[in-house]
């Protein structure tokens, strides 16, 4: 839904949900002008320490006329006992150093802008006689739903710190807020806001000068809408569900490169028929072409295979466009300035392409082929979000996955080639760990079968899979889908990128957020 797209009250029936608790009926709904009597009574009780601080009837009426969806009431047995009032503002016009009078247009609400980017909370209260029923939490949750529905960046509000008067002669406002955050001090307002995922952006002076309990101080609070998308991004990054197709490739002899190209197109076609967004090939899937150079010895044979790499990359790029699927091309050897590397390409369906060079060649790749490691690690932008590529052995080094995660990676692709089951398990278990610790999806694709007459490529073992983080929204096993071991096939699975956003913000554990940056960090050294 586009931001503030001319919605009306009837479109917000999601607010009307009665909840039965014992002999009481609790309802969260839109505030109406007829509610004013109950509203005033509850507000006078809520602000007993601020004599005469209640909204006048005309002011409430104006708010309802300007922005009916933003004025939310909570009732107990039909009586209004609390409310959450808000407006929409273009926050850049005010910045973080504003007062309550400025943000509300000196109580005229002329600052309300239906095309703004931020839901500004100007009031939340609950009659103290009705506390203990989680009524304020219902108001906050409903306001968050409204923010998400309107596609606003988040919620901002100025918050009182009413218990500060008890500590003002001992603590600065900053020290007080830190102690409330650390649960050393209880503040009825700020403690609740911390528990509702608000962060303190700033301490405001003279925000509400008449608030003697807070000594005129207030916290500038912000809650971020993790589902927010800027208008200019919604066309490109409009997919929440991404379909991945893994190719578990059977090693076999081919009649030259033409036979291999035919098999490549067969799999791309098959994955495309399922409307996949990505097709993923394994590491060194093109190894059967080494048979042509086998008499040269391993080091010369792999360099002979590298002669086909540029053509294969070009063919993959054509297939990506023709079949409308982004392709992770598996890997191929390449010679750059006389040095041998292991390279993977991302061929996008718009015709563009990028590459990644394996960072860590295995000991056998170094000893048998003289292969060198690359030195560039970064995420790639696609029409389905940010992706990373690590090749086989690379995934066994957690630092690489963490660097990609810090760059915003959502899906990690791992083309691999392993000869034994224990070799495969090293890749599989490490890939699963990368999914958990980096809160991302990991797709691994390998080769199966054997090449009895190709040196260093005799046997292959694989069970390709799409792996997930481990939390309630994901499969208990952390496996979205996997292949039958050692069988040529494709695996097609859907992954939901929105679930990753929710995991980062609300997961049972939040590994990226909870890293102790004060103790350690992973740093990519630039050459």
One Martini backbone bead per residue (centre of mass of N, CA, C, O) as a GRO file, in nm:
protein
  527
    1UNK     BB    1   0.095   0.035   0.023
    2UNK     BB    2   0.078   0.348  -0.005
    3UNK     BB    3   0.152   0.647   0.113
    4UNK     BB    4  -0.115   0.810   0.210
    5UNK     BB    5  -0.374   0.700   0.005
    6UNK     BB    6  -0.661   0.817   0.083
    7UNK     BB    7  -0.777   0.724   0.342
    8UNK     BB    8  -1.032   0.582   0.546
    9UNK     BB    9  -1.197   0.471   0.811
   10UNK     BB   10  -1.315   0.201   0.688
   11UNK     BB   11  -1.015   0.083   0.637
   12UNK     BB   12  -0.988   0.049   0.981
   13UNK     BB   13  -1.116  -0.232   1.101
   14UNK     BB   14  -0.860  -0.346   1.253
   15UNK     BB   15  -0.938  -0.194   1.529
   16UNK     BB   16  -1.189  -0.396   1.567
   17UNK     BB   17  -1.120  -0.581   1.871
   18UNK     BB   18  -1.263  -0.774   2.083
   19UNK     BB   19  -1.197  -0.856   2.436
   20UNK     BB   20  -1.229  -1.119   2.662
   21UNK     BB   21  -1.229  -1.050   3.027
   22UNK     BB   22  -1.406  -1.207   3.195
   23UNK     BB   23  -1.634  -0.935   3.281
   24UNK     BB   24  -1.472  -0.788   3.054
   25UNK     BB   25  -1.465  -0.542   2.788
   26UNK     BB   26  -1.223  -0.502   2.535
   27UNK     BB   27  -1.153  -0.210   2.320
   28UNK     BB   28  -1.015  -0.122   2.002
   29UNK     BB   29  -1.059   0.209   1.862
   30UNK     BB   30  -1.193   0.472   1.734
   31UNK     BB   31  -1.222   0.794   1.791
   32UNK     BB   32  -1.481   1.008   1.913
   33UNK     BB   33  -1.664   1.283   1.995
   34UNK     BB   34  -1.852   1.119   2.205
   35UNK     BB   35  -1.592   1.049   2.405
   36UNK     BB   36  -1.511   1.302   2.575
   37UNK     BB   37  -1.603   1.261   2.864
   38UNK     BB   38  -1.434   1.009   2.925
   39UNK     BB   39  -1.164   1.125   2.839
   40UNK     BB   40  -1.140   1.350   3.048
   41UNK     BB   41  -1.158   1.179   3.301
   42UNK     BB   42  -0.903   1.007   3.240
   43UNK     BB   43  -0.698   1.240   3.211
   44UNK     BB   44  -0.720   1.367   3.489
   45UNK     BB   45  -0.622   1.108   3.631
   46UNK     BB   46  -0.347   1.068   3.478
   47UNK     BB   47  -0.283   1.405   3.545
   48UNK     BB   48  -0.267   1.482   3.860
   49UNK     BB   49   0.033   1.623   3.847
   50UNK     BB   50  -0.121   1.813   3.609
   51UNK     BB   51  -0.295   2.064   3.645
   52UNK     BB   52  -0.523   2.105   3.378
   53UNK     BB   53  -0.427   1.851   3.192
   54UNK     BB   54  -0.634   1.875   2.914
   55UNK     BB   55  -0.831   1.819   2.654
   56UNK     BB   56  -1.014   1.989   2.445
   57UNK     BB   57  -1.284   1.943   2.255
   58UNK     BB   58  -1.194   2.101   1.998
   59UNK     BB   59  -0.924   1.955   1.964
   60UNK     BB   60  -1.029   1.671   1.924
   61UNK     BB   61  -1.205   1.734   1.681
   62UNK     BB   62  -0.975   1.822   1.495
   63UNK     BB   63  -0.815   1.558   1.494
   64UNK     BB   64  -1.042   1.381   1.374
   65UNK     BB   65  -1.069   1.543   1.108
   66UNK     BB   66  -0.768   1.521   1.010
   67UNK     BB   67  -0.699   1.210   1.168
   68UNK     BB   68  -0.881   0.946   1.240
   69UNK     BB   69  -0.674   0.697   1.237
   70UNK     BB   70  -0.484   0.833   1.481
   71UNK     BB   71  -0.739   0.794   1.683
   72UNK     BB   72  -0.718   0.600   1.981
   73UNK     BB   73  -0.922   0.372   2.166
   74UNK     BB   74  -0.988   0.245   2.500
   75UNK     BB   75  -1.217   0.003   2.634
   76UNK     BB   76  -1.433  -0.058   2.925
   77UNK     BB   77  -1.739  -0.139   2.897
   78UNK     BB   78  -1.752   0.126   2.686
   79UNK     BB   79  -1.528   0.288   2.831
   80UNK     BB   80  -1.313   0.546   2.812
   81UNK     BB   81  -0.956   0.493   2.942
   82UNK     BB   82  -0.796   0.557   2.668
   83UNK     BB   83  -0.523   0.689   2.451
   84UNK     BB   84  -0.405   0.756   2.103
   85UNK     BB   85  -0.232   1.027   1.962
   86UNK     BB   86  -0.188   1.151   1.614
   87UNK     BB   87   0.045   1.243   1.356
   88UNK     BB   88   0.171   1.363   1.047
   89UNK     BB   89   0.515   1.412   0.951
   90UNK     BB   90   0.783   1.608   0.832
   91UNK     BB   91   1.064   1.558   1.003
   92UNK     BB   92   1.286   1.742   0.871
   93UNK     BB   93   1.147   2.019   0.960
   94UNK     BB   94   1.237   1.961   1.278
   95UNK     BB   95   1.384   1.748   1.407
   96UNK     BB   96   1.534   1.689   1.733
   97UNK     BB   97   1.491   2.019   1.829
   98UNK     BB   98   1.199   2.012   1.959
   99UNK     BB   99   0.883   2.097   2.055
  100UNK     BB  100   0.563   2.047   2.127
  101UNK     BB  101   0.456   2.307   2.001
  102UNK     BB  102   0.594   2.277   1.725
  103UNK     BB  103   0.484   1.988   1.636
  104UNK     BB  104   0.166   2.105   1.683
  105UNK     BB  105   0.128   2.407   1.613
  106UNK     BB  106   0.022   2.514   1.880
  107UNK     BB  107  -0.236   2.306   1.882
  108UNK     BB  108  -0.341   2.301   1.560
  109UNK     BB  109  -0.210   2.084   1.354
  110UNK     BB  110  -0.058   2.216   1.096
  111UNK     BB  111   0.170   1.979   1.078
  112UNK     BB  112  -0.008   1.803   0.932
  113UNK     BB  113   0.100   1.541   0.685
  114UNK     BB  114  -0.013   1.302   0.469
  115UNK     BB  115   0.297   1.305   0.317
  116UNK     BB  116   0.457   1.205   0.527
  117UNK     BB  117   0.704   0.986   0.730
  118UNK     BB  118   0.576   1.034   1.033
  119UNK     BB  119   0.461   0.912   1.334
  120UNK     BB  120   0.324   1.129   1.580
  121UNK     BB  121   0.320   1.115   1.925
  122UNK     BB  122   0.101   1.317   2.143
  123UNK     BB  123  -0.053   1.065   2.292
  124UNK     BB  124  -0.058   0.864   2.606
  125UNK     BB  125  -0.320   0.705   2.802
  126UNK     BB  126  -0.427   0.575   3.133
  127UNK     BB  127  -0.635   0.504   3.359
  128UNK     BB  128  -0.534   0.413   3.676
  129UNK     BB  129  -0.792   0.228   3.737
  130UNK     BB  130  -0.695   0.038   3.460
  131UNK     BB  131  -0.450  -0.088   3.540
  132UNK     BB  132  -0.311  -0.414   3.449
  133UNK     BB  133  -0.440  -0.473   3.129
  134UNK     BB  134  -0.263  -0.381   2.880
  135UNK     BB  135  -0.366  -0.116   2.734
  136UNK     BB  136  -0.115   0.033   2.629
  137UNK     BB  137  -0.014  -0.195   2.450
  138UNK     BB  138  -0.254  -0.188   2.256
  139UNK     BB  139  -0.206   0.097   2.157
  140UNK     BB  140   0.080   0.055   2.046
  141UNK     BB  141   0.019  -0.178   1.851
  142UNK     BB  142  -0.187  -0.019   1.679
  143UNK     BB  143   0.008   0.204   1.593
  144UNK     BB  144   0.202   0.016   1.441
  145UNK     BB  145   0.003  -0.084   1.233
  146UNK     BB  146  -0.051   0.190   1.111
  147UNK     BB  147   0.238   0.250   1.021
  148UNK     BB  148   0.258   0.007   0.828
  149UNK     BB  149   0.006   0.069   0.647
  150UNK     BB  150   0.134   0.366   0.568
  151UNK     BB  151   0.436   0.355   0.515
  152UNK     BB  152   0.620   0.441   0.758
  153UNK     BB  153   0.921   0.481   0.916
  154UNK     BB  154   0.780   0.574   1.199
  155UNK     BB  155   0.794   0.649   1.550
  156UNK     BB  156   0.748   0.958   1.725
  157UNK     BB  157   0.831   1.082   2.065
  158UNK     BB  158   0.759   1.242   2.361
  159UNK     BB  159   0.886   1.158   2.689
  160UNK     BB  160   0.831   1.114   2.998
  161UNK     BB  161   0.998   1.144   3.348
  162UNK     BB  162   0.826   1.131   3.639
  163UNK     BB  163   1.066   1.011   3.843
  164UNK     BB  164   1.297   1.229   3.838
  165UNK     BB  165   1.238   1.404   4.093
  166UNK     BB  166   1.375   1.182   4.290
  167UNK     BB  167   1.683   1.223   4.123
  168UNK     BB  168   1.783   1.518   4.044
  169UNK     BB  169   2.009   1.550   4.283
  170UNK     BB  170   2.186   1.285   4.160
  171UNK     BB  171   2.091   1.294   3.849
  172UNK     BB  172   2.111   1.296   3.537
  173UNK     BB  173   1.920   1.236   3.274
  174UNK     BB  174   2.114   1.029   3.150
  175UNK     BB  175   2.155   0.852   3.402
  176UNK     BB  176   1.859   0.785   3.442
  177UNK     BB  177   1.807   0.643   3.172
  178UNK     BB  178   2.019   0.419   3.208
  179UNK     BB  179   1.889   0.298   3.467
  180UNK     BB  180   1.622   0.227   3.335
  181UNK     BB  181   1.736   0.045   3.113
  182UNK     BB  182   1.889  -0.138   3.349
  183UNK     BB  183   1.670  -0.170   3.590
  184UNK     BB  184   1.737   0.024   3.850
  185UNK     BB  185   1.492   0.197   3.748
  186UNK     BB  186   1.157   0.309   3.775
  187UNK     BB  187   0.945   0.414   3.497
  188UNK     BB  188   0.625   0.431   3.388
  189UNK     BB  189   0.709   0.531   3.098
  190UNK     BB  190   1.000   0.440   3.004
  191UNK     BB  191   0.985   0.140   3.065
  192UNK     BB  192   0.758   0.086   2.863
  193UNK     BB  193   0.904   0.189   2.605
  194UNK     BB  194   1.133  -0.013   2.608
  195UNK     BB  195   0.938  -0.269   2.592
  196UNK     BB  196   0.840  -0.132   2.289
  197UNK     BB  197   1.110  -0.067   2.110
  198UNK     BB  198   1.218   0.195   2.209
  199UNK     BB  199   1.432   0.468   2.149
  200UNK     BB  200   1.679   0.695   2.251
  201UNK     BB  201   1.785   0.985   2.084
  202UNK     BB  202   1.711   1.216   2.306
  203UNK     BB  203   1.740   1.502   2.506
  204UNK     BB  204   1.490   1.721   2.620
  205UNK     BB  205   1.442   2.064   2.660
  206UNK     BB  206   1.152   2.211   2.727
  207UNK     BB  207   0.914   2.042   2.611
  208UNK     BB  208   0.752   2.048   2.905
  209UNK     BB  209   0.753   2.293   3.129
  210UNK     BB  210   0.502   2.188   3.320
  211UNK     BB  211   0.677   1.928   3.387
  212UNK     BB  212   0.785   1.877   3.703
  213UNK     BB  213   0.851   1.573   3.731
  214UNK     BB  214   1.062   1.606   3.472
  215UNK     BB  215   1.198   1.893   3.473
  216UNK     BB  216   1.136   1.945   3.149
  217UNK     BB  217   1.203   1.674   3.054
  218UNK     BB  218   1.275   1.455   2.765
  219UNK     BB  219   1.220   1.192   2.542
  220UNK     BB  220   1.335   1.092   2.232
  221UNK     BB  221   1.142   0.872   2.049
  222UNK     BB  222   1.191   0.552   1.860
  223UNK     BB  223   1.023   0.364   1.597
  224UNK     BB  224   1.088   0.114   1.366
  225UNK     BB  225   0.989   0.030   1.041
  226UNK     BB  226   1.080  -0.268   0.889
  227UNK     BB  227   0.865  -0.233   0.628
  228UNK     BB  228   0.981   0.000   0.503
  229UNK     BB  229   0.941   0.177   0.179
  230UNK     BB  230   1.055   0.342  -0.059
  231UNK     BB  231   0.917   0.442  -0.344
  232UNK     BB  232   1.177   0.396  -0.533
  233UNK     BB  233   1.201   0.077  -0.427
  234UNK     BB  234   0.931  -0.088  -0.486
  235UNK     BB  235   0.994  -0.194  -0.772
  236UNK     BB  236   1.260  -0.353  -0.722
  237UNK     BB  237   1.190  -0.429  -0.399
  238UNK     BB  238   0.897  -0.628  -0.417
  239UNK     BB  239   1.007  -0.889  -0.281
  240UNK     BB  240   0.946  -1.129  -0.025
  241UNK     BB  241   0.941  -1.378  -0.214
  242UNK     BB  242   1.193  -1.623  -0.284
  243UNK     BB  243   1.301  -1.828  -0.555
  244UNK     BB  244   1.488  -2.134  -0.537
  245UNK     BB  245   1.718  -2.308  -0.765
  246UNK     BB  246   1.872  -2.621  -0.747
  247UNK     BB  247   2.162  -2.782  -0.892
  248UNK     BB  248   2.214  -3.129  -0.908
  249UNK     BB  249   2.499  -3.235  -1.058
  250UNK     BB  250   2.591  -3.464  -1.303
  251UNK     BB  251   2.857  -3.644  -1.367
  252UNK     BB  252   2.970  -3.646  -1.713
  253UNK     BB  253   3.010  -3.717  -2.028
  254UNK     BB  254   3.087  -3.506  -2.312
  255UNK     BB  255   3.035  -3.368  -2.639
  256UNK     BB  256   3.159  -3.136  -2.550
  257UNK     BB  257   3.040  -2.815  -2.503
  258UNK     BB  258   2.760  -2.854  -2.633
  259UNK     BB  259   2.655  -3.064  -2.429
  260UNK     BB  260   2.676  -2.880  -2.183
  261UNK     BB  261   2.490  -2.650  -2.282
  262UNK     BB  262   2.239  -2.827  -2.297
  263UNK     BB  263   2.229  -2.895  -1.990
  264UNK     BB  264   2.216  -2.613  -1.883
  265UNK     BB  265   1.948  -2.531  -2.024
  266UNK     BB  266   1.772  -2.747  -1.901
  267UNK     BB  267   1.792  -2.638  -1.606
  268UNK     BB  268   1.702  -2.350  -1.652
  269UNK     BB  269   1.429  -2.426  -1.766
  270UNK     BB  270   1.323  -2.584  -1.522
  271UNK     BB  271   1.344  -2.352  -1.315
  272UNK     BB  272   1.172  -2.146  -1.478
  273UNK     BB  273   0.901  -2.308  -1.472
  274UNK     BB  274   0.896  -2.226  -1.146
  275UNK     BB  275   0.965  -1.919  -1.116
  276UNK     BB  276   1.246  -1.853  -1.053
  277UNK     BB  277   1.500  -1.626  -0.932
  278UNK     BB  278   1.709  -1.868  -0.885
  279UNK     BB  279   2.004  -2.027  -1.016
  280UNK     BB  280   2.211  -2.306  -0.891
  281UNK     BB  281   2.538  -2.396  -0.928
  282UNK     BB  282   2.820  -2.573  -0.902
  283UNK     BB  283   3.124  -2.661  -0.844
  284UNK     BB  284   3.283  -2.763  -1.116
  285UNK     BB  285   3.065  -2.865  -1.334
  286UNK     BB  286   3.288  -2.853  -1.590
  287UNK     BB  287   3.497  -3.094  -1.547
  288UNK     BB  288   3.445  -3.290  -1.794
  289UNK     BB  289   3.628  -3.108  -1.991
  290UNK     BB  290   3.911  -3.224  -1.885
  291UNK     BB  291   3.944  -3.477  -2.061
  292UNK     BB  292   4.092  -3.328  -2.299
  293UNK     BB  293   4.354  -3.268  -2.074
  294UNK     BB  294   4.460  -3.526  -1.912
  295UNK     BB  295   4.756  -3.570  -2.044
  296UNK     BB  296   4.883  -3.299  -1.889
  297UNK     BB  297   4.785  -3.285  -1.616
  298UNK     BB  298   4.647  -3.112  -1.364
  299UNK     BB  299   4.757  -2.818  -1.407
  300UNK     BB  300   4.706  -2.810  -1.719
  301UNK     BB  301   4.406  -2.900  -1.724
  302UNK     BB  302   4.281  -2.658  -1.569
  303UNK     BB  303   4.384  -2.449  -1.780
  304UNK     BB  304   4.226  -2.567  -2.010
  305UNK     BB  305   3.943  -2.523  -1.885
  306UNK     BB  306   3.968  -2.203  -1.874
  307UNK     BB  307   3.905  -2.156  -2.186
  308UNK     BB  308   3.573  -2.181  -2.128
  309UNK     BB  309   3.473  -1.956  -1.933
  310UNK     BB  310   3.381  -1.715  -2.109
  311UNK     BB  311   3.165  -1.869  -2.263
  312UNK     BB  312   2.995  -1.964  -2.024
  313UNK     BB  313   2.928  -1.685  -1.919
  314UNK     BB  314   2.781  -1.589  -2.177
  315UNK     BB  315   2.562  -1.812  -2.174
  316UNK     BB  316   2.443  -1.748  -1.898
  317UNK     BB  317   2.357  -1.460  -1.964
  318UNK     BB  318   2.154  -1.541  -2.183
  319UNK     BB  319   1.977  -1.729  -2.006
  320UNK     BB  320   1.887  -1.520  -1.798
  321UNK     BB  321   1.723  -1.354  -2.002
  322UNK     BB  322   1.553  -1.575  -2.152
  323UNK     BB  323   1.447  -1.707  -1.847
  324UNK     BB  324   1.416  -1.509  -1.611
  325UNK     BB  325   1.701  -1.563  -1.437
  326UNK     BB  326   1.907  -1.582  -1.184
  327UNK     BB  327   2.265  -1.674  -1.195
  328UNK     BB  328   2.458  -1.914  -1.036
  329UNK     BB  329   2.739  -2.056  -1.207
  330UNK     BB  330   2.915  -2.147  -1.023
  331UNK     BB  331   3.235  -2.281  -1.114
  332UNK     BB  332   3.559  -2.161  -1.253
  333UNK     BB  333   3.838  -2.143  -1.415
  334UNK     BB  334   4.095  -1.876  -1.405
  335UNK     BB  335   4.316  -1.659  -1.591
  336UNK     BB  336   4.515  -1.401  -1.422
  337UNK     BB  337   4.810  -1.304  -1.483
  338UNK     BB  338   4.898  -1.629  -1.469
  339UNK     BB  339   4.674  -1.680  -1.259
  340UNK     BB  340   4.491  -1.910  -1.065
  341UNK     BB  341   4.132  -1.933  -1.039
  342UNK     BB  342   3.809  -1.928  -0.863
  343UNK     BB  343   3.500  -1.865  -1.032
  344UNK     BB  344   3.201  -1.664  -0.992
  345UNK     BB  345   2.876  -1.592  -1.125
  346UNK     BB  346   2.644  -1.318  -1.164
  347UNK     BB  347   2.352  -1.354  -1.363
  348UNK     BB  348   2.135  -1.138  -1.464
  349UNK     BB  349   1.812  -1.077  -1.608
  350UNK     BB  350   1.923  -0.781  -1.727
  351UNK     BB  351   2.245  -0.858  -1.829
  352UNK     BB  352   2.407  -0.842  -1.586
  353UNK     BB  353   2.737  -0.876  -1.412
  354UNK     BB  354   2.924  -1.070  -1.170
  355UNK     BB  355   3.199  -1.147  -0.934
  356UNK     BB  356   3.369  -1.429  -0.762
  357UNK     BB  357   3.657  -1.513  -0.570
  358UNK     BB  358   3.811  -1.744  -0.418
  359UNK     BB  359   3.977  -1.720  -0.112
  360UNK     BB  360   3.998  -2.048  -0.032
  361UNK     BB  361   4.193  -2.271  -0.115
  362UNK     BB  362   4.262  -2.578  -0.110
  363UNK     BB  363   4.520  -2.778  -0.066
  364UNK     BB  364   4.468  -2.938  -0.334
  365UNK     BB  365   4.451  -2.686  -0.520
  366UNK     BB  366   4.738  -2.593  -0.462
  367UNK     BB  367   4.908  -2.858  -0.514
  368UNK     BB  368   4.782  -2.948  -0.801
  369UNK     BB  369   4.728  -2.632  -0.941
  370UNK     BB  370   4.813  -2.346  -0.816
  371UNK     BB  371   4.604  -2.195  -0.654
  372UNK     BB  372   4.449  -1.886  -0.592
  373UNK     BB  373   4.340  -1.619  -0.396
  374UNK     BB  374   4.130  -1.390  -0.330
  375UNK     BB  375   4.027  -1.024  -0.212
  376UNK     BB  376   3.704  -1.006  -0.260
  377UNK     BB  377   3.428  -0.886  -0.045
  378UNK     BB  378   3.077  -0.878  -0.144
  379UNK     BB  379   2.779  -0.763  -0.218
  380UNK     BB  380   2.477  -0.810  -0.417
  381UNK     BB  381   2.262  -0.663  -0.629
  382UNK     BB  382   1.911  -0.729  -0.669
  383UNK     BB  383   1.567  -0.792  -0.740
  384UNK     BB  384   1.603  -0.979  -0.444
  385UNK     BB  385   1.829  -0.833  -0.314
  386UNK     BB  386   2.091  -0.929  -0.102
  387UNK     BB  387   2.389  -1.103  -0.201
  388UNK     BB  388   2.603  -1.389  -0.157
  389UNK     BB  389   2.937  -1.542  -0.215
  390UNK     BB  390   3.056  -1.874  -0.141
  391UNK     BB  391   3.322  -2.114  -0.185
  392UNK     BB  392   3.297  -2.372  -0.005
  393UNK     BB  393   3.556  -2.333   0.199
  394UNK     BB  394   3.468  -2.040   0.277
  395UNK     BB  395   3.228  -2.128   0.478
  396UNK     BB  396   3.455  -2.215   0.708
  397UNK     BB  397   3.471  -1.890   0.739
  398UNK     BB  398   3.305  -1.674   0.943
  399UNK     BB  399   3.410  -1.391   0.860
  400UNK     BB  400   3.279  -1.368   0.578
  401UNK     BB  401   2.980  -1.379   0.662
  402UNK     BB  402   2.995  -1.129   0.851
  403UNK     BB  403   3.070  -0.921   0.639
  404UNK     BB  404   2.815  -0.962   0.467
  405UNK     BB  405   2.609  -0.900   0.689
  406UNK     BB  406   2.706  -0.601   0.732
  407UNK     BB  407   2.607  -0.548   0.415
  408UNK     BB  408   2.302  -0.701   0.400
  409UNK     BB  409   2.269  -0.993   0.374
  410UNK     BB  410   2.014  -1.250   0.285
  411UNK     BB  411   2.167  -1.436   0.068
  412UNK     BB  412   2.359  -1.739   0.053
  413UNK     BB  413   2.586  -1.870  -0.184
  414UNK     BB  414   2.705  -2.230  -0.221
  415UNK     BB  415   2.926  -2.358  -0.411
  416UNK     BB  416   3.013  -2.713  -0.440
  417UNK     BB  417   3.287  -2.968  -0.383
  418UNK     BB  418   3.262  -3.314  -0.285
  419UNK     BB  419   3.381  -3.650  -0.223
  420UNK     BB  420   3.282  -3.677   0.073
  421UNK     BB  421   3.087  -3.684   0.351
  422UNK     BB  422   3.275  -3.526   0.541
  423UNK     BB  423   3.317  -3.291   0.346
  424UNK     BB  424   3.023  -3.214   0.325
  425UNK     BB  425   2.971  -3.161   0.630
  426UNK     BB  426   3.147  -2.916   0.654
  427UNK     BB  427   2.972  -2.743   0.470
  428UNK     BB  428   2.691  -2.783   0.593
  429UNK     BB  429   2.745  -2.697   0.891
  430UNK     BB  430   2.861  -2.417   0.824
  431UNK     BB  431   2.617  -2.311   0.670
  432UNK     BB  432   2.424  -2.332   0.911
  433UNK     BB  433   2.581  -2.136   1.090
  434UNK     BB  434   2.556  -1.888   0.904
  435UNK     BB  435   2.247  -1.867   0.927
  436UNK     BB  436   2.234  -1.816   1.233
  437UNK     BB  437   2.457  -1.586   1.288
  438UNK     BB  438   2.339  -1.402   1.019
  439UNK     BB  439   2.039  -1.407   0.956
  440UNK     BB  440   2.009  -1.617   0.700
  441UNK     BB  441   2.022  -1.751   0.392
  442UNK     BB  442   2.130  -2.084   0.264
  443UNK     BB  443   2.265  -2.198  -0.052
  444UNK     BB  444   2.344  -2.530  -0.160
  445UNK     BB  445   2.554  -2.662  -0.439
  446UNK     BB  446   2.615  -2.987  -0.591
  447UNK     BB  447   2.791  -3.267  -0.692
  448UNK     BB  448   2.753  -3.582  -0.865
  449UNK     BB  449   2.931  -3.869  -0.885
  450UNK     BB  450   3.167  -3.947  -1.163
  451UNK     BB  451   3.530  -3.923  -1.291
  452UNK     BB  452   3.746  -4.169  -1.370
  453UNK     BB  453   3.938  -3.989  -1.603
  454UNK     BB  454   3.971  -3.748  -1.385
  455UNK     BB  455   4.182  -3.571  -1.226
  456UNK     BB  456   4.069  -3.483  -0.905
  457UNK     BB  457   3.748  -3.608  -1.005
  458UNK     BB  458   3.629  -3.889  -0.920
  459UNK     BB  459   3.443  -3.790  -0.670
  460UNK     BB  460   3.095  -3.730  -0.551
  461UNK     BB  461   2.924  -3.546  -0.283
  462UNK     BB  462   2.563  -3.466  -0.231
  463UNK     BB  463   2.328  -3.224  -0.054
  464UNK     BB  464   2.127  -3.009  -0.138
  465UNK     BB  465   2.034  -2.676   0.012
  466UNK     BB  466   1.801  -2.490   0.222
  467UNK     BB  467   1.883  -2.263   0.474
  468UNK     BB  468   1.808  -2.153   0.811
  469UNK     BB  469   1.723  -2.016   1.063
  470UNK     BB  470   1.662  -2.035   1.434
  471UNK     BB  471   1.313  -2.011   1.465
  472UNK     BB  472   0.975  -1.996   1.472
  473UNK     BB  473   0.950  -1.905   1.153
  474UNK     BB  474   1.110  -2.171   1.116
  475UNK     BB  475   1.231  -2.452   1.075
  476UNK     BB  476   1.335  -2.665   1.316
  477UNK     BB  477   1.588  -2.774   1.135
  478UNK     BB  478   1.681  -2.541   0.922
  479UNK     BB  479   1.519  -2.675   0.668
  480UNK     BB  480   1.356  -2.608   0.377
  481UNK     BB  481   1.541  -2.781   0.164
  482UNK     BB  482   1.627  -3.103   0.008
  483UNK     BB  483   1.809  -3.345  -0.132
  484UNK     BB  484   1.893  -3.626  -0.268
  485UNK     BB  485   2.145  -3.810  -0.230
  486UNK     BB  486   2.322  -3.866  -0.511
  487UNK     BB  487   2.109  -3.700  -0.707
  488UNK     BB  488   1.978  -3.596  -0.987
  489UNK     BB  489   1.850  -3.257  -0.940
  490UNK     BB  490   1.600  -3.040  -0.816
  491UNK     BB  491   1.557  -2.749  -0.598
  492UNK     BB  492   1.260  -2.591  -0.464
  493UNK     BB  493   1.242  -2.269  -0.284
  494UNK     BB  494   1.100  -2.061  -0.040
  495UNK     BB  495   1.180  -1.726   0.072
  496UNK     BB  496   1.140  -1.490   0.346
  497UNK     BB  497   1.246  -1.165   0.398
  498UNK     BB  498   1.061  -1.065   0.628
  499UNK     BB  499   1.158  -1.270   0.843
  500UNK     BB  500   1.433  -1.136   0.878
  501UNK     BB  501   1.340  -0.866   0.988
  502UNK     BB  502   1.197  -0.988   1.235
  503UNK     BB  503   1.445  -1.127   1.352
  504UNK     BB  504   1.623  -0.875   1.396
  505UNK     BB  505   1.398  -0.738   1.592
  506UNK     BB  506   1.233  -1.021   1.745
  507UNK     BB  507   1.409  -1.237   1.824
  508UNK     BB  508   1.506  -1.452   2.060
  509UNK     BB  509   1.766  -1.396   1.905
  510UNK     BB  510   2.034  -1.132   1.823
  511UNK     BB  511   2.332  -1.155   1.688
  512UNK     BB  512   2.386  -0.883   1.548
  513UNK     BB  513   2.294  -0.691   1.783
  514UNK     BB  514   2.470  -0.854   2.029
  515UNK     BB  515   2.733  -0.765   1.966
  516UNK     BB  516   3.065  -0.699   2.105
  517UNK     BB  517   3.213  -0.416   2.000
  518UNK     BB  518   3.388  -0.358   2.263
  519UNK     BB  519   3.566  -0.640   2.210
  520UNK     BB  520   3.491  -0.695   1.895
  521UNK     BB  521   3.592  -0.748   1.540
  522UNK     BB  522   3.524  -0.751   1.186
  523UNK     BB  523   3.779  -0.689   0.939
  524UNK     BB  524   3.835  -0.555   0.626
  525UNK     BB  525   4.118  -0.562   0.438
  526UNK     BB  526   4.247  -0.332   0.232
  527UNK     BB  527   4.454  -0.307  -0.064
   0.00000   0.00000   0.00000
